[in-house]
Every structure is written in C-alpha cells, then in structure tokens.
C-alpha cells in the first residue's frame, strides 16, 4: 500500500515537472511533436529507473558507510553522466530513427534536473530500495504524461491565433501553468 | 564575439542574452524558489558564486583539458563549487538551506552554468569569461528578483516578510503554488518580448 501511494503521488500529485519544476528544459524543448515527446518521456523514464537503482546502491553501500555524504553531489552527477552515455550508445546502435528523433536532447538528459532531482529527493526522503525504484518509475511516467499532454496542446496551438507577443515561450509557460492547476486537483486524493 | 568590447560583454547578460527571459535556461531553480524574495536572493547569490567560480576555472584550464573529456571535467568543476555553496548555506543559514531544499544541489544541473562554461568560458580568456559570468549572474538575479517580488506580493501580500498590501488584501494563494510560477514567468517573458519589439520598431 505504501508503495502504491508513492507511485501514484509521484505520477499525479508530486509530478516532477508540474510540482517540483524539474526537467523544464526538455519539457519546453521537446514538446512540439507528440512522437518526439513520447520518446523523450520513455528515455527519461528508462534513465530514471536505472538512476534510482544505481544512486541508491552508491548512497547506501559507499557514501553512508564511509561517511562521505558530502560527496553526494559529485558522485550522483558522475553516475548519471555515465549512465546517459551508455543509454545513448545503446539507442544509437539499436534504433537510429529514435536516435534521430531525440537529437541533441539525449545528451542533455545528463543535465536534466529531473534525473539528478530524483537521486537527491530519494535520498532526502530516506526511501528504502523498493520505494526508491517505485519512486523513480512513477516519476518517469509522470514526466511522460506531462510532456505528451503538453505536446498535444502545442500541436493544436500551432493552428490557434496566438497574440504575437505570447508566441513561443510565453504561451508555453502559461499553458503549463494551467496544466499544473489541473493537476493540483489531485492533491486531495492522498494525504 | 571579437567585435564586442568588454562593456557589451557584460551588459548582454542583463538584457540581450538574459539567461531567464531570453535563453530560457535554469528554469527549474527559477520557478521553484521564487515564491518568496528571500529565497530568490539566496538562490541568485548561490548561482552567481558557482557560475563565476566555475567560469574562471574552466577558462583557466581550457588549454589543458582534452576535447573529448571536457564536458565531464566541467561537470566535476561545477559539482565541487556547488558542494561548497551547499555546505556553506547548511552551516551558516540553516533555515534558508532548508527552504531551498534539493534546489541548491540541483544548481549542478542548472543549464546556465554548464551552458556558459561550454559556450563561452571554454573559448575565451579569463578576463572575458569573468565579465561574462558576472553579467549573466546579474541578469539571473534581476530576473529572479522581479519574479519572486511579483509572486510574494500577490501570493502573501508581503515583500521580504514585511506587509506591503493592507489587511484588505486577500492573498492569491495560487501565486505561491506551482501554477502561479509558470503563469507569472510566462507573462513576464511575454512582457520582455513586447518591450523588445517596441524598441525594434522605433529604430
């Protein structure tokens, strides 16, 4: 039950994009086409699940036993950077079209706040191993939902008559605000 | 780049290439901690410290570091300065450190810093890199101050904790919640764009 609460709340209530403001750069950058947005979401979910596992292991087997918690930031960022490199090589080998679609945003996952945020938040909340993994997968799914929703709205916006001033970032951020407002409605679901 | 003098190098960060309103970099920290002015100031100073120090160091080592491992070494440089900032805040300003939560360690993945290291500091002399970093920091702090003032005034009727709007004012709770951050920033960016357009028309 506890695990389910973490899962549901990381998807809907504490959504990484809409509540923690993590991963805004890819959220605004790759949300122009639904396909690209979806593949970005899948890539992020995959990297997040991996990061959750690896960062937990590093935190609990190396950093905490040897009292090296102050190295957390350096350790986490290095792990994430190497993980992303691996995923990038894997995708380039197995699926060139997918690699094309993600373009420069795949290496950018390294500096994607949601991956680093996941590792930090999981250690801040002192989750145990299953909780960390569930949190990671849930957060990834939450990111995917948010970015696909955004892409769907933006595809429609292409056709809409947006005032010249609001075009681009302005309207994108206001739409995000409205989505976040809608997601706020979920917060009563779980205490 | 060569045509720019030092003054232009500094001022471009304030308006022309403002990291927040123009380049849309570092959105996560900007949005997350702008619910109160005091958090905005703390975050702005922390980011400036990291940005200036890492720009300096990146510029100093730019000829030594091989091209293939440059991103990795930049990340380590940035991460070390972020650790310093994080430990400093935790030691001397525990309440602020608590309020900022994971967003101080997250400076390490703030695109402003890595972006400037890669796009500017790695290609320019130490002096230019320093001026660029100071300009960018100033632009970031100004953007944060505006955003967090709007949100704090409308969201709790106060600024830096002092009440500026009378008791008649019913705070708009939504402004200190996440949706308020997105909408306010969207409107501010549109406003900056509009001003820019008007200026261009006049020329």
Interface residues (C-beta under 8 A of the other chain):
Chain A: X18 X19 X20 X21 X22 X23 X24 X25 X28 X70 X71 X72 X73 X74 X77 X78 X81 X110 X111 X112 X113 X115 X116 X117 X120 X121 X124 X164 X165 X166 X168 X169 X170 X171 X172 X173 X174 X176 X177 X178 X180 X181 X184
Chain B: X24 X25 X27 X28 X31 X32 X71 X72 X75 X76 X79 X80 X82 X83 X86 X87 X101 X102 X105 X106 X108 X109 X110 X111 X114 X174 X177 X178 X179 X180 X181 X182 X183 X185 X186 X187 X189 X190 X191 X193 X194 X197
